[in-house]
Amino acid sequence: MKSRLINKIIISLFCSVVCVTFSSCSDWTETESLTVTDPNIEDQNPELYAQYLKNLRDYKNSHHKIVYAWFDNSRKDPFSRGQHIENLPDSTDVVAFMYPDNLEEWELDEMNSVRRNKGMKIIFTLGYDAIKLNYDNMIVASQNSESEIAGPKDFISYLADTLQHTLKLVDKYNYDGISIGYNGKSFLHMTPKEKVEYVSNETAYIGIITSWIAAHKDKTVVFEGMPQNLVDKTILNSCEHIIIPTANATNSSLLTYNIAIAAVEGVPSDRFVITAETASLNTGDTKTGYWTDGSRAIMSSAIWVSATYSGFTIAGLGINNVNNDYYNAMRVYEYTKKAIDILNPSLKSN
């Protein structure tokens, strides 16, 4: 009986404590967050880390297979480290922003940091075909509109205005250079009138960029697209690399074919870069980022790039939508890092 009474008293006291505790919790406005700092080499041994960065920058200036990464920087309120360029593998040589304008202060800080510490370059693409498509769509929209909305001026004037605005972004945000995006068309089967218009448009586009290059000799310039469709291929001599869009290739034979059709007379054959697609974040998409044999496109493309070919030189690999590769169970940027190891086996990717 005495034992049963003691138990009742203990239970009663416990309930009272619980009630007081929950009552106190109801008065809390916010739980204080704790910052957990993981130890890293930068904090533990600054001198060793400084030496690592120096070696990294020296590597970037040495002869090696170049790695380009197209980075989706559309999120201005990032919720993941995968949306920060400072988390890209250190061995990445060139980062191409997919959205070059309206950069936030934190983006500029990261650009300066990876450039200064890791020797990365930040560029963006000036896409002729996208400009032309946008112009054509506006013309159609103005023609179909019931209201009297004036369409854009003639294409060359529109092109000049667009390029003038976009090229100013290089100085505004201190980009390291540009990629000249141009697919064009084969003009072999064009009518004389179509060919005149085609040549006129290309001349205007390339002419504006050529003038810009002459005034910005300290900037990196690469070509991205189908060089075989250029009427005047002279500008390619000013381009550090010629990036061939091969992200849709699903086997090594298609990579070779794309290079073969691009390596026409007038196209330098010592600076080709191919591209590969990352796997989609959509789990239902089992094709994007894979070859027909089931292998990862990044990995298989890296193996192809690392080989030696007769008649042309492959200078590196470009990775489209590199952000997607951040999200891996084993380690962040797992396949990008493995590709870098394949391309430059003496370097341990980070």
C-alpha positions in Angstrom: 0.0 0.0 0.0 2.8 2.4 1.0 4.6 1.5 -2.3 1.5 2.2 -4.4 1.1 5.6 -2.7 4.7 6.6 -3.4 4.3 5.7 -7.1 1.2 7.9 -7.3 3.1 10.8 -5.8 6.0 10.3 -8.3 3.6 10.2 -11.3 1.9 13.3 -10.0 5.1 15.2 -9.7 6.2 14.0 -13.2 3.0 15.3 -14.7 3.5 18.6 -13.0 7.0 19.0 -14.4 5.8 18.1 -17.9 3.0 20.7 -17.7 5.5 23.4 -16.5 7.9 22.4 -19.3 5.3 22.7 -22.1 4.0 25.9 -20.6 7.5 27.4 -20.8 7.9 26.2 -24.4 4.7 28.0 -25.4 6.5 31.3 -24.4 9.4 30.6 -26.8 9.3 32.7 -29.9 12.1 31.1 -31.8 14.6 28.2 -31.3 18.1 29.5 -31.4 20.0 27.8 -34.2 23.5 26.4 -33.6 26.2 26.8 -36.2 28.2 23.6 -36.6 31.5 24.2 -38.3 33.2 21.2 -39.9 37.0 21.2 -39.7 38.7 21.6 -43.0 42.2 22.0 -44.3 41.7 25.7 -44.8 41.1 26.2 -41.1 43.3 23.5 -39.7 46.4 24.3 -41.8 46.2 27.6 -43.7 49.8 27.4 -45.0 49.2 24.0 -46.5 45.9 25.2 -48.1 47.7 28.2 -49.5 50.3 25.9 -51.1 47.5 23.7 -52.5 45.8 26.8 -54.1 49.1 27.8 -55.6 49.7 24.4 -57.1 46.1 24.5 -58.4 46.7 27.8 -60.1 50.0 26.5 -61.6 48.1 23.5 -62.9 45.5 25.7 -64.6 48.3 27.5 -66.4 49.9 24.2 -67.5 49.1 22.0 -70.5 46.2 19.7 -69.7 42.7 18.7 -70.9 40.4 21.7 -70.3 37.1 21.3 -68.4 34.2 23.7 -69.2 31.1 23.7 -67.0 27.8 25.3 -68.0 26.3 26.5 -64.7 22.6 27.3 -64.0 22.8 30.4 -61.9 19.1 31.3 -62.2 18.4 31.0 -58.5 19.1 34.2 -56.7 18.0 32.7 -53.3 20.0 29.5 -53.3 18.8 26.7 -51.0 21.6 24.3 -51.8 25.4 24.4 -52.0 24.9 23.0 -55.5 23.8 26.5 -56.5 27.1 28.0 -55.6 30.1 28.0 -58.0 32.5 27.9 -55.1 31.4 24.3 -54.6 32.3 23.2 -58.1 35.3 20.8 -58.4 38.4 23.0 -57.9 39.9 21.5 -61.1 37.2 23.1 -63.3 38.9 25.5 -65.7 36.0 27.6 -67.1 32.5 28.2 -65.8 29.9 29.4 -68.2 27.0 31.2 -66.6 23.7 30.4 -68.3 22.1 33.7 -67.0 24.8 36.3 -67.3 22.8 39.4 -66.2 21.3 40.5 -62.9 24.0 39.0 -60.8 23.7 39.4 -57.0 26.5 40.6 -54.7 27.1 37.1 -53.4 27.6 35.8 -56.9 30.1 38.5 -57.7 31.9 37.6 -54.4 32.1 34.0 -55.4 33.3 34.8 -58.9 36.1 36.9 -57.5 37.0 34.2 -55.0 37.2 31.2 -57.4 39.1 33.4 -59.9 41.6 34.7 -57.4 42.1 31.5 -55.4 41.4 28.7 -57.8 42.3 30.2 -61.2 38.8 29.6 -62.6 37.5 31.7 -65.5 33.9 32.9 -65.7 32.3 33.5 -69.2 28.9 33.4 -70.9 27.6 32.7 -74.3 26.5 35.2 -76.9 24.1 33.1 -78.9 23.4 34.3 -82.4 20.7 31.7 -83.0 18.9 32.6 -79.8 18.9 36.3 -80.8 17.6 35.4 -84.3 14.8 33.2 -82.9 13.7 35.9 -80.4 13.6 38.4 -83.2 11.5 36.1 -85.5 9.1 35.3 -82.6 8.6 39.1 -82.0 7.9 39.7 -85.6 5.3 36.9 -85.7 3.7 38.2 -82.4 3.4 41.7 -83.8 1.8 40.5 -87.0 -0.7 38.3 -85.1 -1.5 41.0 -82.6 -4.9 42.7 -82.9 -3.6 45.8 -81.2 -1.3 48.1 -83.1 1.9 47.0 -81.4 5.0 47.8 -83.5 7.4 45.0 -84.1 11.1 45.3 -83.6 13.2 47.2 -86.2 15.1 45.3 -88.9 17.1 42.4 -87.7 20.6 43.8 -88.1 19.7 46.9 -86.0 18.0 44.6 -83.5 21.1 42.4 -83.5 23.5 45.4 -82.9 21.4 46.7 -80.0 21.2 43.3 -78.4 25.0 42.7 -78.7 25.8 46.1 -77.5 23.8 45.5 -74.3 25.0 42.0 -73.8 28.7 42.8 -74.4 28.5 45.5 -71.7 27.9 42.8 -69.2 31.5 41.7 -69.5 32.8 44.9 -68.0 29.8 45.4 -65.7 30.4 42.1 -63.9 34.1 41.6 -64.7 33.6 38.4 -66.7 36.8 36.8 -68.0 35.5 36.5 -71.5 32.8 35.3 -73.9 31.7 32.3 -75.9 30.7 33.1 -79.5 27.6 31.0 -80.0 26.8 30.3 -83.7 25.2 27.3 -85.3 24.1 28.9 -88.5 23.0 26.8 -91.5 24.6 25.1 -94.5 24.1 27.6 -97.3 24.8 25.1 -100.1 21.1 24.8 -101.0 20.1 28.4 -100.3 18.5 30.5 -103.0 20.7 33.5 -104.0 18.4 35.8 -102.0 18.6 33.7 -98.9 22.4 33.5 -99.2 22.7 37.2 -99.4 20.6 37.7 -96.3 22.5 34.9 -94.5 25.9 36.4 -95.3 24.7 39.9 -94.3 23.5 38.7 -90.9 26.6 36.7 -90.2 28.9 39.6 -91.3 27.1 42.0 -88.9 27.2 39.5 -86.0 30.9 38.5 -86.4 31.9 42.1 -87.3 30.6 43.5 -84.0 32.3 40.8 -82.0 35.5 41.2 -83.9 35.6 44.9 -83.0 34.9 44.0 -79.4 37.8 41.5 -79.3 40.2 44.1 -80.7 39.3 46.3 -77.8 39.4 43.6 -75.1 42.6 41.7 -75.8 42.9 40.6 -72.2 39.6 38.6 -72.4 39.2 34.9 -73.2 37.2 34.2 -76.4 36.0 30.8 -77.4 33.7 29.6 -80.2 30.6 27.4 -79.5 28.6 25.9 -82.2 29.1 24.7 -85.8 32.2 26.4 -87.3 31.6 24.7 -90.6 28.6 26.9 -91.2 30.6 30.2 -90.9 31.1 31.9 -94.3 34.2 33.7 -93.0 36.1 31.5 -90.6 38.9 34.0 -89.8 37.5 34.7 -86.3 38.2 31.1 -85.3 41.9 31.9 -85.2 41.2 34.3 -82.3 39.3 31.7 -80.3 41.1 29.7 -77.6 38.8 26.7 -78.1 36.2 25.6 -80.6 33.4 23.9 -78.7 31.3 21.4 -80.7 27.8 20.8 -79.3 27.8 17.0 -78.9 25.6 16.6 -75.9 23.1 14.6 -77.9 25.7 12.1 -78.9 25.0 8.6 -77.5 28.2 6.8 -78.6 31.8 7.4 -79.5 31.2 7.1 -83.2 28.8 10.1 -83.1 31.5 12.2 -81.3 34.0 11.3 -84.1 31.4 12.1 -86.7 30.6 15.6 -85.3 34.3 16.5 -85.2 34.8 15.2 -88.7 32.1 17.4 -90.2 33.3 20.4 -88.3 36.9 20.0 -89.3 36.6 21.6 -92.7 39.0 23.9 -94.4 39.6 27.1 -92.5 38.7 25.6 -89.1 41.7 25.1 -86.8 41.9 21.4 -85.9 44.1 21.8 -82.8 41.6 23.1 -80.3 38.3 21.2 -80.3 36.2 20.7 -77.2 33.2 18.4 -77.1 30.2 18.6 -74.7 28.4 16.0 -72.6 25.1 16.2 -70.7 24.6 15.4 -67.0 21.9 13.0 -65.9 18.5 14.5 -65.4 17.3 15.1 -61.8 14.0 13.7 -63.0 14.1 10.1 -61.9 11.7 9.1 -64.7 14.2 10.3 -67.3 16.6 7.4 -68.0 18.0 8.7 -71.3 19.3 12.2 -70.6 23.0 12.0 -69.7 23.4 8.4 -70.7 24.8 6.7 -73.8 22.9 3.8 -75.5 25.2 1.3 -73.7 23.9 2.6 -70.3 27.1 4.4 -69.4 27.2 8.0 -68.1 27.7 10.4 -70.9 30.2 12.5 -68.9 32.4 9.5 -68.1 32.3 7.9 -71.6 33.0 11.3 -73.3 36.0 11.8 -71.0 37.4 8.5 -72.0 36.9 9.5 -75.7 38.6 12.9 -75.1 41.6 11.4 -73.4 42.5 9.4 -76.5 44.8 10.6 -79.4 43.4 11.1 -82.9 44.8 11.6 -86.3 43.9 14.8 -88.0 42.5 16.7 -85.1 43.2 17.4 -81.4 40.6 17.3 -78.6 41.6 19.9 -76.1 38.9 19.2 -73.4 35.4 18.4 -72.3 32.4 20.7 -71.6 29.7 19.6 -69.2 26.2 20.9 -69.6 24.0 21.6 -66.6 26.8 20.7 -64.3 24.7 21.6 -61.2 22.7 18.3 -61.7 25.8 16.3 -60.8 26.1 17.9 -57.4 23.3 15.8 -56.1 24.8 12.3 -55.6 24.7 9.9 -52.8 28.4 9.0 -52.7 29.9 12.5 -53.1 29.0 15.8 -54.6 29.9 16.2 -58.3 30.8 12.5 -58.4 30.8 12.0 -62.1 32.4 15.4 -62.9 35.2 14.6 -60.6 35.6 11.1 -62.1 35.7 12.6 -65.6 38.4 15.1 -64.5 40.4 12.1 -63.1 40.1 10.4 -66.5 41.1 13.5 -68.5 44.1 14.4 -66.2 45.0 11.2 -64.3 48.0 12.8 -62.6 45.6 15.2 -60.8 43.5 14.3 -57.9 40.2 16.1 -58.4 38.6 18.0 -55.6 
